[in-house]
């Protein structure tokens, strides 16, 4: 009978234990990776890429080019009969599409009369969005004003955003605010205003409504000189919608012009892998759409513009989407 060496036995046991521990660690890593898979949708917002399309055509284009969500048109949805609405929603279900975020049908930045008229129409439009199953609405904040000081403009936004947010919240709608980052814009008028995440947080906190959050944009994140750490201060519930853009090469950050952007991954100037990875870590589950304001893209016909946008978005999403097992 072969003599058993205690040291050899202990070594064998240690190796087995280490192997087992390694297997468990591997499983934990795999589970963590699965838990952090991207949950957001590739969203088509036609107006942002120079495409003129009504709601039905937008749905067709989204399906034809592999998008997962599409921007809702508040006015169109509010005018539908119950039967027309159900027909539209069944078409979306058949095409495996969901809603992205609607634009706010109220001009926050206009004069008092214009704002009040929009606010009076908002309950009807919000009802139409709710009935169609839309849950997200967004708008942008002008980063400067020719007459109002920062404090006066802040008070106006607390009042106006709060009034809109209350109506939207009563209809189960989340409301996102987009800060505008480029220095070429916020320094272009006499009085600068909100142009960073930190400032937008102050406005949202002052309003104090739980349904108000952010519309994020990689472009404004970049031009505001922000970091991944800034993004990671947010939760999924803080983000209503997201735009994904790249920037022209060879231009310093503070000289970037807002309406001269690029499709995602066009130049690599903006680190979209870090931006999207942060959204994955946060667990963001809403729409992401391109908003390049790009002249060359706008000159394409509808099919070509949507196809080019879809290709760019898929390339960006591939940075964080795990390959199938």
Secondary structure, DSSP 4 states (H G I P E B T S, - for coil): -PPPPHHHHHHHHHHHHHHHHHHHHHHHHHHHHHHT----EEEE-GGGGT----HHHHHHHHHHTT-SEE---HHHHHT--HHHHHHHHHHHHHTT-EE--EEPSS-TTS-HHHHHHHHHHHHHHHHHHHHTT--EEEEE--SEESS--HHHHHHHHHHHHHHHHHHHHHTT-EEEEE----HHHHTSSSEE---SHHHHHHHHHHH--TTEEEEEEHHHHHHTT--HHHHTT--GGGEEEEEE-EE-TT--GGG--TT-EE-TTSS--S-HHHHHHHHHHHT--SEEEE----HHHHTS-HHHHHHHHHHHHHHHHTTTSPPP-
